[in-house]
Amino acid sequence: MAEQLFQCGFCSELTPLIMKQDKLSDGIQHNYAECKQCKGKVTHSYTNKRISGLMVKQQHTKPGKKKAELAELILSEMDELKKNYE
């Protein structure tokens, strides 16, 4: 299997995609990839217990309108957390 690469948003170098997590206050998790070249943290998402629960619920929901609504709710809550932490 080929190694997945991503382009760093800081130094623009291609670097291996290795996802990492930092635990922040109040049960918030910062999910990111770290650049091997410049050590910059490129954010993937912020999650909390509610978002994680919604993601599990979405995985067990059949494709359709309800699944799409859950996806929109998850993304909007992730965006709200991102605004608070960046």
N, C-alpha and C positions, 0 to 999 in steps of 0.2 A: 504494500500500500504506500502510495506516495505521500510525502510529508506536505501538510497543508501550510501555505504561506499567507501572510497578510502584509499589506503595505502600511507601515507606521505613519500615523498622522502627524508625528513630530519631525522625524528625520527623513521620511519618505523611502526608507530602505525596506526591501522585502525581508521578512523574518519569519521563523517558524511560529505557527499559531498554537500557543499553549495557554489555555484559559486558566485564570487564577481567581481567587476570591479573597476579599478583605471583609471582616466582620466589623461593622460600624455600630454606633449606639442604637438602642431600641430595636435590636433584631434586624437591622438593615444590612444587606449584603451587597458589596460592590463587586460586580463580575467584570473582569477585564483581561486583556492580553498584554503581556509585557514585551517590549522590543528588546531583542538581544543586543542590538547595536547601541542605542542611547538610553536604555532602561526606562523609557517613557511608558506610562500606563494608558492604554487605549481602551476606553470604557465600552463595554458591551451592554450592560444594563445594571440597574439597581433593583433589588427585590426585597420583599418583606414576607412575613408569614401569610398575610392575606393573599398577596400575589402568587406565592408558591401554592397555596390551596386552590386558587383559581386555575392555575396551570395544570394541576392534577385533575381537577374537574373537567377541564377542556380535553385532556388526553382521553378521558373515558366517555366523551360525548361523540355521538355519531356525526359525520359531516352534515352540514346544513346551516340553517339560519342561527340556531342556538350556539353552535360552535363558533361561527363568525362573530356573533355578539360578544361571546366570552373573549375572543382574540382582541376585539376593539377595546373592551374594558381593561384587559391586562395591559395593553400598550398605553392606554391613557394613564393608568395608575403608575406604570414605569416612568412615563414622561414626567409626571408630577414629582416623583421621587428624585429624578435626575435634576429637575429645576431646583429642588431644595438642597442638593448636595454638590452642585457644580457652579 
